[in-house]
Every structure is written in C-alpha cells, then in structure tokens.
Amino acid sequence: MRHHYRFESRWVVDHARPGVHAVLADVLDYPSWWPQVRRVTRRGERSGDVVCRSFLPFALKLRLTATVEDPEGGVLEVEVGGDLDGWCRWDLATDGQATRLSFTQEVEARSGVLRAAAFGGRPLLEANHAWMMRGCRQGLERRLSEPAARTAR
C-alpha cells in the first residue's frame, strides 16, 4: 500500500531510563526541546493535538491519544489520528548507566497533501521523518542535560 509507512529509529543516550521516560512522557513540553514539534494542545486526560513541521512545505496536524504509559516497562505508546492514522511507540531499555531508545511508528497517510506526496515523493517523506528524529535525538540530549531533567534520574 503506497500510503502506509513504518519508521524505526534507535539510539542510546547517556542518561538513566527514569529521566528519559519522564521527558518523553511529558508531551506538552515537546515544543521546548524538539524543534519540529511546533505546538501541543491538551484535548483530554490522555489526548492532545500536535502540530509538526520540518523541511516539507506543510505542517502535520495530529491527534495523539495515549494507549500505554508504563514507566516500569519503559513503554510509551500513542494512537495517532489526523493527517496520519496509526500508532507510535517508544521502548526504553537500561544499558548500564545509559538508555537504549527504540521509536517505532506505523501510520497511514490520510491528508490529501501527504497522499499526493507519496506518489514519487516517498523518499522525501522518509528523509523528512529521519530529519525529525535527528531533531528529536539532539533536543532530547539537550533537555536531559539540563539540571531539572537530571534530578529525575
């Protein structure tokens, strides 16, 4: 199916898992450290609207609904609606004093712009996702290095 995407990103950060989990669980704070997340608006106890923008000439408008939040197991998962339909999941594992992060996203493009871009533009959409995740990794490292984040370790 041309409009179906599965993205996976993995990396290690030199921070303990509880602090990493706490930062990733606080979605309302994402715009302060993840450059491509422009706005987050709470809509309910476990849901909110997120606007993402990277180098493509349009913004992604998403509705995220938390489905799994397991600090002990190191799992955060959301259902995704809006311009994309599917799910995203963070899996965190302790690696000595560090944390291994695995991000998986499986979505279907729903917006007309994304569906049109899929025809011949799939490599561009994949590169856009990779750029967004680089921004996430760099921003997360900076956020985790801040004194307030260190106290959550």
C-alpha positions as CSV (number, residue, x, y, z in Angstrom):
1,M,0.0,0.0,0.0
2,R,1.5,3.3,-1.1
3,H,0.2,5.4,1.8
4,H,1.4,3.1,4.5
5,Y,4.7,3.9,6.4
6,R,6.7,2.2,9.0
7,F,9.5,4.1,10.6
8,E,12.0,2.9,13.1
9,S,14.8,4.8,14.9
10,R,17.2,3.6,17.5
11,W,19.9,5.2,19.6
12,V,21.5,5.4,23.0
13,V,21.5,8.3,25.4
14,D,23.9,8.6,28.4
15,H,21.1,9.1,30.9
16,A,19.2,6.8,33.2
17,R,15.9,5.4,31.9
18,P,13.5,7.0,34.5
19,G,14.6,10.5,33.5
20,V,14.4,9.7,29.8
21,H,10.9,8.2,30.3
22,A,9.8,11.3,32.2
23,V,10.9,13.7,29.5
24,L,9.3,11.6,26.7
25,A,6.0,11.1,28.7
26,D,5.6,14.9,29.0
27,V,4.3,15.5,25.5
28,L,3.1,19.1,26.4
29,D,6.8,20.0,26.9
30,Y,7.9,18.7,23.5
31,P,7.9,22.1,21.7
32,S,10.5,23.3,24.2
33,W,13.1,20.8,23.2
34,W,12.0,19.1,19.9
35,P,12.4,21.7,17.1
36,Q,10.0,20.1,14.7
37,V,7.1,19.9,17.2
38,R,5.7,23.3,16.9
39,R,2.6,23.1,19.2
40,V,0.9,20.7,21.6
41,T,-2.6,21.4,22.9
42,R,-4.2,19.1,25.5
43,R,-7.7,17.9,24.5
44,G,-8.4,15.4,27.2
45,E,-6.9,13.4,30.1
46,R,-4.9,11.2,27.6
47,S,-5.1,13.1,24.3
48,G,-4.0,16.2,22.6
49,D,-3.4,17.9,19.2
50,V,0.2,18.2,17.9
51,V,1.5,20.3,15.0
52,C,4.8,19.2,13.5
53,R,6.8,20.9,10.8
54,S,10.1,20.1,9.3
55,F,11.5,20.9,5.9
56,L,8.4,20.0,3.9
57,P,6.2,22.9,2.9
58,F,3.3,21.9,5.1
59,A,2.6,21.1,8.8
60,L,1.4,17.8,10.0
61,K,-1.7,18.0,12.3
62,L,-2.1,15.0,14.6
63,R,-4.3,13.9,17.4
64,L,-2.4,11.7,19.8
65,T,-4.1,9.5,22.4
66,A,-2.0,7.7,25.0
67,T,-2.7,4.0,25.0
68,V,0.3,2.7,27.0
69,E,2.3,4.6,29.7
70,D,4.4,2.1,31.5
71,P,7.4,3.6,33.3
72,E,8.4,0.2,34.8
73,G,8.4,-1.5,31.5
74,G,9.9,1.5,29.6
75,V,7.0,1.8,27.2
76,L,5.1,4.8,25.8
77,E,2.6,4.3,23.1
78,V,0.0,6.6,21.4
79,E,-2.7,6.2,18.8
80,V,-2.3,8.7,16.0
81,G,-5.1,10.4,14.1
82,G,-5.5,13.4,11.9
83,D,-3.1,13.7,8.9
84,L,-1.7,10.3,9.8
85,D,-3.6,7.3,11.2
86,G,-1.9,4.6,13.2
87,W,0.4,4.4,16.2
88,C,3.8,5.4,17.6
89,R,5.7,3.7,20.4
90,W,8.8,4.4,22.5
91,D,10.6,1.4,24.0
92,L,13.3,2.2,26.6
93,A,15.8,-0.3,27.9
94,T,18.5,0.2,30.5
95,D,22.0,-0.2,29.1
96,G,24.4,0.2,32.1
97,Q,24.0,3.9,33.1
98,A,22.6,4.7,29.7
99,T,19.2,4.1,28.0
100,R,18.6,2.4,24.6
101,L,15.7,4.1,22.9
102,S,13.6,2.5,20.1
103,F,11.0,4.5,18.3
104,T,8.5,2.8,16.0
105,Q,5.8,4.5,14.0
106,E,3.3,2.7,11.8
107,V,0.9,5.0,10.0
108,E,-1.3,5.5,7.0
109,A,-1.2,8.9,5.3
110,R,-4.7,10.4,5.5
111,S,-4.3,14.1,4.4
112,G,-4.6,14.8,0.7
113,V,-1.2,16.5,0.6
114,L,0.6,13.5,2.2
115,R,-1.3,11.1,-0.1
116,A,-0.3,13.1,-3.2
117,A,3.3,13.4,-2.0
118,A,3.5,9.6,-1.6
119,F,3.4,9.2,-5.4
120,G,7.1,9.7,-6.3
121,G,7.8,11.5,-3.0
122,R,8.2,8.6,-0.7
123,P,12.0,9.1,-0.3
124,L,11.3,12.7,0.5
125,L,8.8,11.8,3.2
126,E,11.2,9.2,4.6
127,A,14.1,11.8,4.6
128,N,11.7,14.2,6.4
129,H,11.0,11.7,9.1
130,A,14.7,11.0,9.5
131,W,15.3,14.7,9.9
132,M,12.6,15.0,12.5
133,M,14.1,12.1,14.5
134,R,17.5,13.7,14.4
135,G,15.9,16.8,15.8
136,C,14.3,14.7,18.5
137,R,17.6,13.0,19.4
138,Q,19.6,16.2,19.6
139,G,16.8,18.1,21.5
140,L,16.3,15.1,23.9
141,E,20.0,15.0,24.7
142,R,20.0,18.8,25.4
143,R,16.8,18.5,27.5
144,L,18.2,15.6,29.5
145,S,21.4,17.5,30.2
146,E,19.5,20.4,31.9
147,P,19.7,20.4,35.7
148,A,15.9,19.9,36.1
149,A,15.9,16.8,34.0
150,R,19.0,15.4,35.8
151,T,17.1,15.4,39.1
152,A,14.5,13.0,37.6
153,R,17.3,10.3,37.2
